[in-house]
Amino acid sequence: MTTLLEYIEDDEDAIEIPAKRLRADLKLAAQSLTPKEARYFVDTYYQMQENRKRAENQQRALAVAEEPNLAVSFLKKEAERLEGEVKYMLGEFADSQPIGIWAQTITGSGRIISAGLVAHIDIGRAPTVGHIWSYAGLNPNQKWKGKKIVTQIVAEYLKGRKPTPDDLPVLVQLVEGIGLGTVQRLVSTNKEGKPRKLTADSIISALSLRPWNASLKTLCWKIGESFVKVSNHPQDIYGHIYAERKAWEQVQNEQGRYKDQADIGLERVGKSTEAYGYYKKGLLPPGQIYSRAKRYAVKLFLAHYHHVAYELHYGKQPPNPYVIDHMNHNDIISPPNWPMA
């Protein structure tokens, strides 16, 4: 009978040929992935990554305690292999799209991030970068009111009468949540795509939805973290922009330019917190300065992503080039590595 140790030792040779076949199959499958399938695999990849890290921590803890850890080592090894296959497949998916190839030329935007952006962003539904920012939850003016507040707004407006299609634009403006087109689609059809009667409940359900995509927002957070990590890389672009912006934000903070925001924060935190000490002085805490600088770099990257994707899709530049307030200078910052060789 083959022991677990013998199985693990023979594992590499045993799966070499099947692995090559699997790789070929994955390449073909990746090129035919739908955006929905790619989004699923991006989320799955990050979940697998966290599980693998937990297994590594467990293995180290068992080694320190001199406890048997053969089974844990085997599971970690298999998790690494499967994680690598998913990464390969997503890389092939990103390579199947010209915008995915461009995204991978950016230091800090690897195969998984590029695949995630391609899977989430439909340039045909994003005439401006503002649409992408809103979809990614990076629009500071975008608020998610939730079902309780939306129910109150709809009830006060309708005053007991049955709603009509003419009420939708008014309610969308009152709630300031998701767009009118999305609300009209949600209230006109059910989950199966069949027509349904317009009711106050259907309007409330549509207007209560989160106005951004949670997975894309998480991906953008990971992009920001990646840019910070590569800020010392010689070919880095957005990490340097993050560092420059952070220094600028710190000066603004020290000059009291964010006192109004600090006053709001003062009412939301406990007196025992570290943030309270900064807010009391009229300053934003370091964590917020860090986040503001990261968001700035990510939004600029998305602006460049939109520019390149728009040009690839329509064969022309966006109608209104994105102008960013770069350290109080209105500059048009062109997308790096574009056009591609």
LUMGUDREN-16399 format. One record per residue: residue in one letter; y, z, x of N, C-alpha, C in turn. Coordinates in steps of 0.05 Angstrom, whole numbers, padded with zeros to 5 digits, always signed. Each point is the difference from the previous one (the first is absolute). Layout:
BEGIN
AYZXYZXYZX/...
This chain:
BEGIN
M-00024+00000+00017+00024+00000-00017+00025+00000+00018/T+00019-00018-00006+00024-00002+00016+00019+00023-00006/T+00009+00014+00021+00018+00022-00004+00029-00011-00004/L+00017+00017-00010+00028-00007-00003+00013-00008+00026/L-00007+00014+00022+00011-00005+00026-00009-00028+00009/E-00025-00006-00003-00011-00027+00008+00013-00022-00016/Y+00005+00006-00026+00013-00021-00017+00028-00005+00009/I+00014+00021+00007+00028-00003+00009+00001-00016+00027/E-00019+00007+00018+00000-00013+00026-00007-00029-00002/D-00017-00007-00019-00009-00028-00003+00019-00015-00019/D+00019+00013-00011+00016-00011-00022+00015-00025+00009/E+00012+00001+00024+00016-00023+00009-00016-00026+00001/D-00024+00001+00012-00016-00024+00002-00011-00008-00027/A-00006+00019-00017-00012-00006-00025+00018-00015-00019/I+00026+00004+00002+00018-00012-00019+00018-00022+00013/E-00005-00007+00025+00017-00019+00013+00001-00027-00014/I-00023-00012-00007+00000-00026-00013+00010+00002-00028/P-00009+00020-00017+00011+00002-00027+00030+00005+00001/A+00010+00014+00020+00029+00006+00001+00015-00026+00004/K-00011-00019+00017+00014-00025+00004+00001-00017-00025/R-00023+00001-00015+00000-00014-00025+00019+00012-00020/L+00002+00027+00000+00018+00014-00018+00029-00008+00007/R+00006-00002+00026+00027-00007+00008+00007-00028-00010/A-00018-00018+00002+00005-00028-00010+00004+00000-00030/D-00016+00016-00014+00002+00002-00029+00027+00013-00008/L+00007+00020+00015+00026+00014-00005+00024-00019+00003/K-00002-00017+00021+00022-00018+00005+00004-00019-00024/L-00022-00011-00010+00001-00017-00023+00010+00015-00025/A-00010+00024-00004+00007+00016-00023+00030+00008+00001/A+00010+00006+00024+00027+00009+00004+00020-00022-00008/Q-00007-00025+00006+00018-00022-00006+00002-00006-00030/S-00019+00010-00015+00001-00005-00029+00006+00026-00016/L+00009+00021+00015+00008+00025-00014+00023-00005-00018/T+00000+00011-00024+00023+00000-00017+00019+00023+00009/P+00026-00002-00007+00018+00022+00007-00009+00027-00010/K-00012+00000-00024-00009+00025-00012-00023+00012+00017/E-00019-00017+00009-00022+00009+00016+00010+00009+00028/A+00020-00014+00011+00011+00008+00026+00014+00027-00002/R+00014+00004-00022+00013+00027-00004-00020+00022-00001/Y-00022-00005-00013-00022+00020-00002-00010+00006+00028/F-00005-00021+00016-00011+00005+00027+00020+00013+00019/V+00025-00005-00004+00020+00014+00017+00000+00029-00006/D+00000+00007-00026-00002+00029-00008-00026+00012+00010/T-00022-00015-00002-00026+00010+00009+00000+00004+00030/Y+00013-00018+00015+00000+00003+00029+00013+00026+00008/Y+00023+00007-00012+00014+00024+00007-00016+00025-00008/Q-00014-00002-00022-00018+00022-00008-00022+00004+00020/M-00012-00022+00009-00021+00001+00020+00010+00011+00026/Q+00024-00007+00007+00012+00010+00025+00003+00030-00001/E+00009+00011-00023+00002+00029-00002-00027+00013+00000/N-00020-00012-00013-00027+00012+00001-00012+00000+00028/R+00006-00022+00015-00010-00001+00027+00013+00021+00018/K+00026+00005-00004+00014+00021+00015-00011+00027-00006/R-00007+00005-00026-00012+00026-00007-00027+00003+00014/A-00016-00022+00001-00026+00002+00013+00003+00005+00030/E+00021-00011+00012+00005+00005+00029+00007+00029+00004/N+00017+00011-00017+00007+00028+00002-00024+00018-00003/Q-00017-00007-00019-00024+00016-00005-00019-00001+00024/Q-00002-00024+00012-00017-00003+00023+00010+00016+00023/R+00026+00000+00005+00012+00016+00022-00004+00030-00005/A+00003+00008-00025-00003+00029-00006-00029+00009+00004/L-00019-00017-00008-00029+00006+00005-00007+00001+00029/A+00013-00018+00016-00006-00001+00028+00011+00025+00014/V+00023+00009-00009+00012+00025+00012-00018+00024-00007/A-00011+00000-00025-00017+00022-00008-00029-00003+00009/E-00005-00022+00015-00027-00006+00010-00020-00001-00022/E+00008-00012-00023-00017-00003-00023-00012-00029+00000/P-00023-00004-00011-00011-00027-00002+00019-00019-00015/N+00006-00023+00011+00020-00018-00013-00010-00029+00001/L-00026-00004+00002-00011-00027+00002+00005-00016-00025/A-00004+00012-00023+00004-00014-00026+00029-00007-00004/V+00018+00019+00008+00029-00005-00002+00008-00023+00018/S-00011-00001+00024+00006-00022+00019-00009-00027-00012/F-00024+00000-00012-00010-00024-00012+00018-00010-00023/L+00009+00018-00017+00017-00007-00022+00027-00010+00010/K+00011+00013+00021+00025-00008+00011-00002-00029+00011/K-00022-00004+00014-00004-00027+00012-00002-00022-00022/E-00014+00006-00021-00002-00019-00022+00027-00004-00014/A+00015+00021-00003+00026-00002-00012+00019-00017+00017/E-00002+00003+00026+00017-00016+00018-00007-00030-00002/R-00026-00005-00002-00009-00028-00002+00010-00012-00026/L-00004+00014-00022+00009-00011-00026+00030-00003-00001/E+00014+00019+00011+00029-00002+00001+00009-00024+00016/G-00014-00006+00022+00006-00023+00016-00005-00026-00015/E-00021-00001-00016-00005-00024-00016+00021-00005-00021/V+00009+00021-00013+00021-00003-00020+00026-00009+00014/K+00006+00012+00023+00024-00008+00015-00002-00030+00008/Y-00023-00009+00008-00004-00028+00007+00005-00018-00024/M-00012+00008-00023+00003-00016-00024+00029-00002-00008/L+00015+00022+00001+00028+00000-00008+00017-00016+00020/G-00008+00001+00025+00014-00017+00020-00004-00029-00006/E-00024-00008-00008-00005-00028-00007+00016-00008-00025/F+00003+00019-00019+00016-00005-00023+00029-00005+00007/A+00010+00017+00018+00028-00003+00008+00004-00026+00015/D-00020-00008+00017+00002-00025+00015-00001-00024-00018/S-00010+00003-00024-00003-00023-00018+00027-00008-00013/Q+00021+00017+00004+00026-00005-00012+00021-00002+00022/P+00017-00020+00001+00020-00002+00021+00018+00024+00002/I+00007+00012-00023+00017+00024+00001-00015+00023+00013/G-00026+00001-00004-00016+00021+00012-00002-00004+00031/I+00000-00025+00008+00000-00006+00029+00027+00009+00012/W+00022-00006-00014+00026+00009+00011+00002+00030+00001/A-00009+00014-00021+00002+00029-00001-00015+00012+00024/Q-00022-00012+00009-00015+00011+00022+00014-00005+00027/T+00021-00017+00001+00014-00003+00025+00020+00023+00005/I+00003+00017-00020+00018+00023+00002-00014+00024+00011/T+00010+00011+00022-00013+00024+00012+00002+00023-00020/G-00023+00011-00006-00001+00022-00020-00011-00009-00027/S-00001-00026-00004-00012-00011-00024-00026-00014+00006/G-00022+00015-00001-00026-00011+00008-00013-00014-00023/R-00027-00003+00002-00015-00016-00019+00000+00013-00027/I-00003+00027-00002-00002+00013-00025+00026+00000-00015/I+00022+00006+00014+00026+00000-00012+00007-00028-00010/S-00005-00020+00017+00007-00028-00008-00016-00008-00024/A-00026+00007-00001-00017-00007-00023+00010+00014-00025/G+00009+00025+00003+00010+00015-00023+00026-00013-00011/L+00017-00009+00017+00025-00012-00009-00006-00027-00014/V-00018-00015+00011-00008-00026-00013-00012+00005-00027/A-00017+00021-00001-00014+00006-00025+00019+00011-00022/H+00020+00014+00008+00018+00013-00020+00024-00017-00008/I+00010-00016+00017+00026-00014-00005-00005-00029-00008/D+00008-00006-00024-00001-00028-00010+00029-00011+00002/I+00005-00017+00019+00027-00010+00005+00010-00015-00025/G-00018-00011-00016+00009-00015-00024+00013+00018-00020/R-00005+00027+00002+00013+00019-00019+00021+00017+00014/A+00008-00009+00024+00020+00016+00015+00022-00019+00010/P+00018-00008-00017+00022-00019+00009+00018+00013+00021/T+00002+00026+00001+00016+00014+00020-00017+00023+00012/V+00009+00009+00023-00014+00023+00012+00003+00025-00016/G+00021+00001-00017+00004+00023-00017-00024+00005-00019/H-00012-00022-00008-00024+00002-00017-00023+00013+00015/I-00003-00006+00025-00021+00012+00016+00006+00029+00005/W+00025+00007+00006+00008+00028+00004-00006+00016-00025/S+00007-00010-00023-00005+00015-00025-00030+00003-00004/Y-00015-00021+00004-00029+00001-00004-00013+00020+00019/A+00012+00003+00024-00011+00019+00020+00011+00028-00002/G+00017+00005-00020+00012+00026-00004+00021+00007+00021/L+00014-00021+00010+00020+00004+00021+00028-00004-00011/N+00003-00002-00026+00026-00003-00013+00010+00028-00007/P+00021+00010+00013+00009+00027-00005+00011+00004-00028/N+00007-00022-00013+00011+00003-00028-00022-00001-00021/Q-00024-00003+00009-00022-00002-00019-00011+00028-00006/K-00001+00007-00026-00009+00027-00008-00025-00003-00018/W-00018+00019+00003-00024+00001-00017+00004+00024-00018/K+00006-00005-00025+00007+00022-00018-00024+00014-00012/G-00022-00014-00003-00024+00013-00011-00001-00001-00030/K-00023+00005-00011-00005-00004-00029+00017+00019-00017/K+00004+00025+00008+00015+00019-00017+00029-00009-00004/I+00013-00007+00021+00028-00009-00002+00003-00026-00014/V-00019-00019+00006+00000-00026-00014-00004+00003-00030/T-00017+00018-00008-00005+00005-00028+00025+00009-00014/Q+00015+00018+00013+00026+00010-00011+00020-00023-00003/I+00002-00017+00021+00019-00022-00001-00006-00019-00022/V-00026-00008-00003-00008-00019-00021+00004+00012-00027/A-00007+00025-00004+00003+00013-00026+00030+00002-00008/E+00017+00007+00018+00029+00002-00006+00012-00027-00006/Y-00010-00021+00013+00011-00026-00005-00011-00012-00027/L-00025+00002-00005-00012-00012-00024+00006+00016-00026/K+00003+00027+00004+00006+00017-00023-00020-00004-00024/G-00025-00003+00007-00021-00002-00021-00006-00027-00010/R+00017-00020+00006-00006-00027-00010-00020-00015+00018/K-00011-00021-00011-00019-00016+00016+00015-00018+00020/P-00011-00002+00024+00014-00016+00021-00003-00030-00004/T+00019-00015+00010-00001-00029+00000+00002-00010+00029/P-00007-00025+00005+00003-00011+00027+00028+00002+00011/D+00020+00000-00017+00028+00002+00009+00006+00028+00011/D-00016+00020-00006+00004+00027+00010-00008+00003+00030/L-00018-00018+00008-00012+00004+00027+00021-00002+00022/P+00018-00020+00001+00020+00000+00022+00017+00025+00001/V+00007+00010-00023+00017+00024-00001-00015+00024+00011/L-00025+00003-00009-00016+00023+00009-00006-00002+00030/V-00005-00024+00010-00005-00003+00029+00024+00008+00016/Q+00024-00006-00010+00025+00008+00013+00004+00030-00001/L-00007+00012-00023+00003+00029-00003-00019+00015+00019/V-00024-00009+00002-00020+00014+00017+00004-00006+00029/E+00009-00025+00007+00005-00008+00027-00026+00003+00017/G-00021-00010-00012-00026+00001+00014-00009-00027+00009/I-00024-00009-00011-00010-00026+00008+00015-00022-00015/G-00003-00025+00010+00016-00022-00011-00007-00009-00028/L+00018-00014-00012-00003-00009-00028-00025-00018-00003/G-00004-00018+00019-00023-00018-00002-00027+00014+00000/T-00002+00021+00016-00024+00016+00001-00005+00015-00026/V+00022+00012-00010-00002+00014-00025-00008-00018-00023/Q+00012-00024-00002-00006-00019-00021-00030-00008+00001/R-00010-00004+00024-00028-00007+00003-00019+00023-00008/L+00007+00024+00007-00017+00023-00006+00000+00007-00030/V+00022-00003-00013+00001+00007-00028-00011-00022-00018/S-00002-00025+00010-00009-00022-00016-00030-00004+00000/T-00013+00011+00022-00029-00003+00002-00013+00026+00008/N-00026+00003-00007-00014+00024+00008-00014-00005+00027/K-00018+00019+00008-00013-00003+00026-00019-00024+00001/E-00009-00009-00023-00017-00024+00000+00016-00026-00002/G+00026+00003-00001+00017-00024-00002+00004-00010-00028/K-00009+00015-00020+00003-00008-00028+00027+00009-00011/P+00012-00015-00018+00026+00008-00012-00002+00025-00016/R+00021+00016+00001+00000+00025-00016+00028+00004-00012/K+00000+00017-00021+00025+00005-00015+00019+00017+00017/L+00025-00006-00001+00021+00015+00014+00004+00027-00014/T-00004+00022+00015+00004+00026-00011+00016+00017+00019/A+00009+00023-00010+00015+00019+00018-00019+00010+00022/D-00025+00005-00007-00020+00010+00020-00005-00021+00022/S-00002-00025-00008-00005-00021+00020+00024-00003+00019/I+00024+00003-00011+00024-00001+00017+00002+00024+00019/I-00006+00024-00011+00000+00024+00017-00020-00002+00022/S-00024-00010-00006-00021-00003+00020+00009-00019+00022/A+00013-00023-00007+00009-00019+00020+00023+00011+00017/L+00019+00013-00013+00023+00010+00015-00006+00025+00017/S-00023+00013-00006-00008+00024+00015-00015-00007+00026/L-00007-00025+00003-00015-00007+00024+00017+00004+00026/R-00014+00006+00021+00013+00003+00026+00013-00027+00007/P+00026-00001+00007+00013-00026+00004-00005-00012+00027/W-00018+00011+00016-00007-00012+00025-00030+00002+00004/N-00010-00014+00020-00028-00001+00006-00006+00022+00020/A-00017+00019-00008-00005+00023+00018-00014-00008+00026/S-00019-00019-00002-00014-00008+00024+00018-00014+00020/L+00018-00017-00011+00019-00014+00018+00020+00020+00012/K+00008+00020-00015+00018+00020+00010-00013+00015+00023/T-00026+00007-00003-00015+00014+00021-00002-00018+00024/L-00005-00026-00004-00003-00018+00022+00026-00002+00016/C+00023+00000-00015+00026-00001+00014+00005+00025+00016/W-00010+00023-00010+00003+00025+00015-00016-00003+00026/K-00024-00012-00001-00017-00004+00024+00014-00019+00019/I+00013-00020-00011+00015-00019+00017+00022+00014+00015/G+00014+00018-00013+00021+00015+00013-00011+00017+00023/E-00023+00014-00006-00012+00017+00020-00009-00018+00024/S-00010-00023-00006-00009-00018+00022+00023-00009+00017/F+00023-00006-00012+00024-00008+00015+00009+00022+00019/V-00001+00025-00010+00007+00023+00016-00018+00002+00025/K-00026-00004-00004-00019+00003+00021+00003-00022+00022/V+00010-00024-00008+00002-00022+00020+00028-00003+00010/S+00017+00020-00005+00029-00003+00007+00004-00003+00030/N-00019+00008+00016+00002-00002+00030-00015-00025+00010/H-00011-00015-00017-00015-00024+00008+00020-00022+00009/P-00005-00014+00022+00019-00019+00010+00006-00023-00019/Q-00019-00007-00018+00004-00022-00019+00008+00010-00027/D+00005+00026-00003+00007+00011-00026+00028-00009-00009/I+00003-00002-00026+00026-00008-00012+00009+00022-00019/Y-00016+00006-00020+00008+00018-00022+00000+00029+00008/G-00017+00007+00020+00001+00027+00010+00026+00006+00014/H+00011-00020+00014+00026+00003+00013+00022+00003-00021/I-00003-00016-00021+00019+00001-00022-00001+00028-00013/Y-00024+00011-00004-00003+00027-00010+00015+00020+00018/A-00005-00002+00026+00012+00020+00019+00031-00003-00001/E+00010-00024-00001+00029-00004+00000+00012+00011-00026/R-00014-00005-00022+00009+00009-00026-00001+00031-00002/K-00020+00012+00012-00003+00029-00001+00024+00013+00015/A+00007-00011+00023+00023+00010+00015+00025-00002-00016/W+00003-00023-00014+00024-00004-00017+00001+00020-00023/E-00024+00003-00013-00002+00019-00022+00007+00029+00009/Q-00008+00007+00023+00006+00027+00010+00029+00004+00004/V+00014-00020+00010+00029+00002+00003+00014+00003-00027/Q-00009-00017-00019+00011+00002-00027-00004+00028-00012/N-00024+00010+00004-00007+00027-00010+00018+00021+00012/E+00004-00001+00026+00016+00020+00014+00029-00001-00008/Q+00009-00024-00008+00027-00003-00009+00004+00007-00030/G-00021+00010-00013+00002+00009-00027+00000-00022-00021/R-00009-00024+00007+00001-00022-00019-00021+00003-00022/Y-00019+00017+00003-00021+00004-00020+00002+00027-00014/K+00023+00011+00000+00004+00027-00012-00007+00000-00030/D+00007-00022-00014-00005-00001-00029-00030+00001-00005/Q-00016-00013+00017-00029+00000-00003-00011+00027+00008/A+00012+00013+00020-00008+00026+00009+00005+00021-00023/D+00022-00003-00014+00006+00018-00022-00021-00002-00022/I-00010-00024-00005-00021-00004-00020-00026+00013+00009/G-00006-00005+00026-00024+00012+00011+00000+00030+00001/L+00024+00012+00002+00002+00029+00001-00010+00013-00025/E+00003-00014-00023-00008+00011-00025-00030-00004-00006/R-00013-00015+00017-00028-00007-00005-00020+00015+00018/V+00009+00013+00020-00019+00013+00019+00005+00030+00000/G-00020+00015+00008+00002+00029+00002+00016+00009+00024/K+00011+00023-00001+00017+00011+00021-00017+00005+00026/S-00026+00004-00003-00016+00006+00023-00009-00025+00016/T+00006-00023-00010-00008-00025+00013+00019-00008+00023/E-00011-00015+00019+00016-00009+00022+00022-00020-00010/A-00008-00016-00020+00020-00019-00010+00024+00013-00012/Y-00003+00024-00012+00022+00014-00012+00023+00005+00020/G-00008+00007+00025+00020+00006+00021+00017-00024+00006/Y-00013-00024+00000+00016-00024+00005+00017-00007-00023/Y-00011+00001-00025+00015-00007-00023+00025+00019-00003/K-00003+00025+00006+00022+00019-00002+00023-00007+00018/K-00007-00013+00022+00021-00009+00019+00011-00028-00007/G-00009-00011-00022+00009-00026-00008-00014-00023+00015/L-00023+00006+00011-00015-00020+00016-00027-00006-00013/L-00011-00023+00006-00027-00007-00008-00019+00010+00022/P-00023+00010-00007-00019+00009+00020-00011-00023+00016/P-00011+00005+00024-00010-00021+00017-00021-00018-00013/G-00017+00011-00017-00020-00016-00014+00012-00022-00017/Q+00022+00005-00012+00013-00020-00017+00014-00021+00017/I+00011+00008+00022+00011-00020+00019-00021-00019+00010/Y-00023+00012+00007-00023-00015+00009-00009-00020-00021/S-00002+00009-00025-00009-00018-00022+00020-00022-00006/R+00026+00007+00001+00021-00020-00005-00001-00023+00021/A-00004+00008+00025-00001-00020+00021-00025-00017-00002/K-00022+00012-00007-00025-00015-00005+00003-00020-00022/R+00011+00009-00023+00003-00018-00023+00018-00024+00008/Y+00021+00006+00015+00018-00022+00009-00016-00022+00015/A-00017+00009+00019-00015-00020+00015-00020-00015-00017/V-00013+00014-00018-00020-00012-00018+00014-00020-00019/K+00023+00007-00011+00014-00018-00018+00009-00025+00014/L+00009+00003+00025+00008-00024+00015-00024-00018+00005/F-00023+00013+00007-00025-00015+00004-00008-00015-00025/L+00002+00013-00023-00007-00013-00026+00020-00023-00006/A+00025+00004+00008+00020-00022-00004-00008-00024+00016/H-00009+00004+00025-00009-00022+00016-00026-00012-00010/Y-00018+00017-00010-00025-00009-00012+00007-00018-00024/H+00019+00008-00017+00007-00016-00023+00012-00026+00009/H+00017+00000+00020+00013-00025+00010-00022-00020+00009/V-00018+00009+00016-00021-00018+00010-00018-00009-00023/A-00009+00018-00017-00017-00007-00022+00013-00020-00019/Y+00026+00004-00005+00015-00018-00018+00001-00028+00013/E+00006-00001+00025+00002-00026+00014-00027-00014+00000/L-00021+00015+00005-00027-00012+00000-00007-00011-00028/H+00007+00015-00021-00007-00007-00027+00016-00023-00011/Y+00027+00002+00004+00018-00020-00012+00009-00022+00019/G-00005+00003+00025+00009-00020+00020+00030+00001+00005/K+00012+00022-00006+00029+00003+00005+00006+00030+00003/Q+00024+00006+00011+00008+00028+00004+00007+00012-00027/P-00001+00027-00002+00008+00013-00024+00029-00007-00007/P+00007-00003-00025+00027-00008-00008+00022+00018+00011/N-00005+00026+00001+00020+00018+00011-00012+00015+00023/P+00007-00008+00025-00011+00015+00023+00006+00030-00002/Y-00020+00016+00007+00003+00028-00002+00020+00011+00021/V+00020+00013-00008+00020+00012+00018-00004+00030-00001/I-00004+00011+00023-00005+00029+00002+00023+00014+00014/D+00007+00023-00011+00021+00016+00013-00012+00013+00025/H+00003-00013+00022-00012+00009+00025+00021+00016+00016/M-00002+00026-00003+00019+00018+00014+00029-00007-00007/N+00005-00005-00026+00026-00006-00010+00009-00028+00007/H-00018-00017+00009+00007-00028+00006-00017-00018-00018/N+00012-00016-00016-00014-00018-00018-00011-00024+00015/D-00025+00003+00009-00013-00020+00017-00023-00013-00015/I-00004-00025+00004-00025-00013-00009-00019+00001+00023/I-00021+00016-00003-00020+00004+00021-00023-00019-00006/S-00004-00020+00016-00020-00020-00005-00028+00011+00005/P-00020-00010-00015-00028+00009+00004-00009-00006+00029/P-00012+00019+00013-00011-00005+00027-00025-00018-00001/N-00005-00013+00022-00023-00018+00003-00002-00021-00022/W+00023-00009-00009+00001-00020-00021+00022-00020+00007/P-00005-00027-00002-00026-00012-00008-00021+00006+00021/M-00025+00000-00009-00023+00004+00018-00006-00026+00015/A-00010+00003+00024-00007-00023+00016-00024-00014-00014/
